[in-house]
Amino acid sequence: MTQVAPTSPIVTTSRFPDGPLPPRAGAGLKPEHIDAILADDYRIGFLEVHAENYMGDGGPAHRGLEAIRVKFPLSVHGVGLSIGSESGINPDHLERLARVVERYEPAMVSEHLAWSSHDAGYFNDLLPVPYNARTLDRVVAHIGQIQDRLKRPILLENPSTYVAFEQTTMSETDFIREIAQKSGCGLLLDINNVFVSATNHGWKPMHYLRDFPLELVEEIHLAGHAEDTDDEGDLLLIDAHDRPVSNEVWKLYEIVISQAGALPTLVEWDNDVPEWPVLRREARLADAILARLGPASLLGSRHAAE
Amino acid sequence: MPRSDAVTAGEQHDFGAALLDPDLPLPEGIVGPHGKKAEKRFAVYRNNVTVSLINALADIFPAVQRLVGEDFFRDMARLYIAKEPPGSAVIFEYGGGFAAFLQNFEPLSRYPYLADVARLEKAWLAAFHAADAAPLQPETLAVIPPNGLAEIRFTAHPAARILQSPFAAVSIFTASREQRPLDGIKPATHEDGLITRPFDAVEVRQLPPGAAKFLGALIAGDPLGEAAGHTMADHPGFDLPAAISAMLEAGVFSACSASQPNPEHTP
């Protein structure tokens, strides 16, 4: 008999199944849905959580997410890192995010092209940045800092916006493409945000999608929006996440999938959250489109092969 | 043309200030597309920030909201948010100064117990998110020889908290959270509350006289004999065996040690 080797500290003992987000529909996780999701015959492709809700040390919130994580792939979506902030990335918040990522080993980590914190405090909203060289350098540096700490690339999400800046010198798509090229991050394409921003700023959503670097997109978000009016009485869309995905957004989604292939697709519903079957119905609509159009897409099944 | 750094430095500071103060003008450089105005557009951000933070406070302080009524709560929360916006993106930590704000809020001066109800709600949420630990099992205590009991020191469970109130804050908190009327509660009655999370669910109990002092001393690291002695000097009727059995059932502690004093509490 050979000697028994001492236990190596290098051996990783993951508590959770490994693997990427599948190119299927996922849902934003709400604690009140956990039991229904676990009991459901329909198996959702993955779940996504807001990182900030799991930054506590322990307690029942973690029991719920652990129960989900042992059964499903998980995506961690930050809403509070304030990547566009003039005052820099808050190192404490980055550490909190790193702890969530280490704890749950998610298949994906994403954040927003936005800011939410300043010296005065945290505004709990995703606020816009002007698109110019100065903001670009700042955002690229911040993403680098995040990716260095997390030791993995993140995805950056395109915003929904209501105002423009005189200081803007670049298109949003050029700005995002250059950030991805310089920082090495991937992209999260929120198609509802595209539709909301296009309506609010008078762009054509199709022109935006034509200019967007679809080859860098690794995840899609879909959500519902509300209608309001701007100062001139014209339609102003609000990124409300409080209702089903609109028909226009489903049509754009079909176009993106037939172009880019099947991609992990999250349905978000954060306000006036319905019972699980209502959210499941939205997820199944996305699943049907992925199954119908994904295999025939121009970019093919690049993601399924990964 | 892009502006120089000197002009644009702090543009987010102005943006943020205008978010919280609707009387401030639009931040410089904020426009609508194609020469459109941006007043209503900027108001979307103002509304998002204010409404989302009011909703956050309503989630954190449901008992207070029920006691003052939803409309009053939302108007009051708006004032608090402008005065004390969150310091971090971890929203469940927001509202640390809300109890003090209520205490000094003139329209509520006839309801002085509200501040302690708010403190209980913050303690409840802190206990909900506190680190995990198994509560101390009665068997652990049972194996310690009787002559060693006086020297035992305890380690507080991360979720354990005590709130002493000159008001009936525990009864009012409990009635409000259970959506019961306050009938029969005398607000000016002193009450002590214990917040714990023994089986991964937060529990709030009212403590008998003396127990807050006793448990507070144990949480601070005093040995059992000393804590009991001081408590019984102040409260001659203090039922020590009942208090020990209740603290074990509530999960106030996660561990105990027979002899080593906690270095932090050794002079």
Boltz contact constraints between the chains, C-beta under 6 A:
constraints:
  - contact:
      token1: [A, 52]
      token2: [B, 89]
      max_distance: 6.0
  - contact:
      token1: [A, 52]
      token2: [B, 90]
      max_distance: 6.0
  - contact:
      token1: [A, 55]
      token2: [B, 90]
      max_distance: 6.0
  - contact:
      token1: [A, 56]
      token2: [B, 129]
      max_distance: 6.0
  - contact:
      token1: [A, 57]
      token2: [B, 130]
      max_distance: 6.0
  - contact:
      token1: [A, 57]
      token2: [B, 131]
      max_distance: 6.0
  - contact:
      token1: [A, 58]
      token2: [B, 131]
      max_distance: 6.0
  - contact:
      token1: [A, 58]
      token2: [B, 132]
      max_distance: 6.0
  - contact:
      token1: [A, 59]
      token2: [B, 128]
      max_distance: 6.0
  - contact:
      token1: [A, 59]
      token2: [B, 129]
      max_distance: 6.0
  - contact:
      token1: [A, 60]
      token2: [B, 200]
      max_distance: 6.0
  - contact:
      token1: [A, 80]
      token2: [B, 89]
      max_distance: 6.0
  - contact:
      token1: [A, 86]
      token2: [B, 12]
      max_distance: 6.0
  - contact:
      token1: [A, 93]
      token2: [B, 89]
      max_distance: 6.0
  - contact:
      token1: [A, 118]
      token2: [B, 12]
      max_distance: 6.0
  - contact:
      token1: [A, 118]
      token2: [B, 13]
      max_distance: 6.0
  - contact:
      token1: [A, 118]
      token2: [B, 16]
      max_distance: 6.0
  - contact:
      token1: [A, 120]
      token2: [B, 16]
      max_distance: 6.0
  - contact:
      token1: [A, 121]
      token2: [B, 85]
      max_distance: 6.0
  - contact:
      token1: [A, 121]
      token2: [B, 86]
      max_distance: 6.0
  - contact:
      token1: [A, 121]
      token2: [B, 87]
      max_distance: 6.0
  - contact:
      token1: [A, 122]
      token2: [B, 86]
      max_distance: 6.0
  - contact:
      token1: [A, 122]
      token2: [B, 88]
      max_distance: 6.0
  - contact:
      token1: [A, 122]
      token2: [B, 89]
      max_distance: 6.0
  - contact:
      token1: [A, 123]
      token2: [B, 19]
      max_distance: 6.0
  - contact:
      token1: [A, 123]
      token2: [B, 49]
      max_distance: 6.0
  - contact:
      token1: [A, 124]
      token2: [B, 52]
      max_distance: 6.0
  - contact:
      token1: [A, 124]
      token2: [B, 53]
      max_distance: 6.0
  - contact:
      token1: [A, 125]
      token2: [B, 48]
      max_distance: 6.0
  - contact:
      token1: [A, 125]
      token2: [B, 49]
      max_distance: 6.0
  - contact:
      token1: [A, 132]
      token2: [B, 2]
      max_distance: 6.0
  - contact:
      token1: [A, 162]
      token2: [B, 41]
      max_distance: 6.0
  - contact:
      token1: [A, 162]
      token2: [B, 44]
      max_distance: 6.0
  - contact:
      token1: [A, 163]
      token2: [B, 30]
      max_distance: 6.0
  - contact:
      token1: [A, 163]
      token2: [B, 38]
      max_distance: 6.0
  - contact:
      token1: [A, 163]
      token2: [B, 41]
      max_distance: 6.0
  - contact:
      token1: [A, 163]
      token2: [B, 42]
      max_distance: 6.0
  - contact:
      token1: [A, 164]
      token2: [B, 31]
      max_distance: 6.0
  - contact:
      token1: [A, 164]
      token2: [B, 33]
      max_distance: 6.0
  - contact:
      token1: [A, 165]
      token2: [B, 29]
      max_distance: 6.0
  - contact:
      token1: [A, 166]
      token2: [B, 29]
      max_distance: 6.0
  - contact:
      token1: [A, 166]
      token2: [B, 31]
      max_distance: 6.0
  - contact:
      token1: [A, 167]
      token2: [B, 2]
      max_distance: 6.0
  - contact:
      token1: [A, 167]
      token2: [B, 3]
      max_distance: 6.0
  - contact:
      token1: [A, 167]
      token2: [B, 29]
      max_distance: 6.0
  - contact:
      token1: [A, 169]
      token2: [B, 2]
      max_distance: 6.0
  - contact:
      token1: [A, 201]
      token2: [B, 33]
      max_distance: 6.0
  - contact:
      token1: [A, 202]
      token2: [B, 33]
      max_distance: 6.0
  - contact:
      token1: [A, 202]
      token2: [B, 34]
      max_distance: 6.0
  - contact:
      token1: [A, 230]
      token2: [B, 40]
      max_distance: 6.0
  - contact:
      token1: [A, 230]
      token2: [B, 41]
      max_distance: 6.0
  - contact:
      token1: [A, 231]
      token2: [B, 37]
      max_distance: 6.0
  - contact:
      token1: [A, 231]
      token2: [B, 39]
      max_distance: 6.0
  - contact:
      token1: [A, 231]
      token2: [B, 40]
      max_distance: 6.0
  - contact:
      token1: [A, 232]
      token2: [B, 36]
      max_distance: 6.0
